[in-house]
Amino acid sequence: MTEPAFLVLTALVDEPRHGYGIVQEVERLSEGRVRLRIGTLYGVLDRLAADALVERDREEVWQGRLRRYYRLTDEGARALEEEAVRLADNARRAVELLRLRQAGGLA
């Protein structure tokens, strides 16, 4: 799973969001490190929807423009959890190896 896909799924955990709302939440979650462009976002959303990890929630017109909201599916929540566990395990292992190296346990 790509980092943008991971962050988009994470942005949808608590509530459905429209495109710009997802962009803002991803920026907040990543502490400004990741700034999704709209074209990138909709490419990610299309792939996630094709994999049934997100789905359209509703549409509304706001200031004359259509806002399409997306929500996380149960399958998306499972995939996000699996990826979060995998990333945490990898990070934990990297930290362990770095500590061994610092302690002189690795050549």
N, C-alpha and C positions, 0 to 999 in steps of 0.2 A: 504494500500500500504506500502510495506517495505521501510526502508530508502535507501537501495541500489537501489531498483527500482525507487524511487523518484529521486535519484541523477543521475541515468543513463538517465532517461527521460530528466532531466534538462541539462545534458551534451550534449544532442542531439538537443536542442532548436535552436541553431544558425546555425548548419551545420551537415551534415552526418560525422560520425567518424568511424574508424576501432577500433577493440578491445583495442589495447594498447592506442590509442588516447582517448578512453572513460575512461580508467583507469586513465590516466593523468589528464583529465578534472575533474573527480570526486574528485581526490585528491586535485586539485586546488580549486574547488568549496567548498569543506569541510575544506579548510585551513589545509590539512594534517591529519585531524581527521579520515577520512575514506580512507582506502587503499584496493581496491578490488583486490582479487586474480583472476587470469584468469578463473579458474574453476567456481568461484562464478559469475563472470561477464557473462559467457556464459549460466549459468543456469538462471540468471535474464533475459538475452536477449531472451532465448528460451521461457520463460513464457510471456514476453512482446509481442513477435511476435505472440504467440498463441492467445493472447488477442487482436491482431491487433493494439497495441499501438506503435509498431515500425515495420519496415520492412527493408529488405535488399535493399540497394541503388545500390551498384555495387561491383565488385571484381576486384582486380588488383594484379599482381605479383610484389613483391618488394624484392630485394635481394634473389630471388629464393623461396620466401614464398608467399603464397596466403594471401592477406589482404581482408577481407570482411567488407564492410562499411554498417552501419545501419543508418536509418533516422527516425525521429519522424513522425508519421502519424497525420492527423487532429484529429482523435479520441484520440491519445496519448496526443496531446496538450490540449484537453478538460479535459482529466483525470488528467493531471498534474496540470492544473489550479484549478480544483475542490479540489484536494488534498492540494495544496498550500493555498487555502482559508481556508480549514478545519483546517490545521495546524496553520495558523495565528490566526484563531478564538480561538483555544484551548490555544495557547500561550498568547494571549491577556487576556483571562479569568484567566489563572494561575497568570499572573502579577497582575491583579486586586485583586485577592484573597490574594496574598502575601502582597500587599500594605495595604489591610484591616487588615491583621494579624499584620503587623508591626505597624499600627496605633492603635492597641488594639481593633479593631472592631470584631475580631474573637476570640473565646475562645480556 
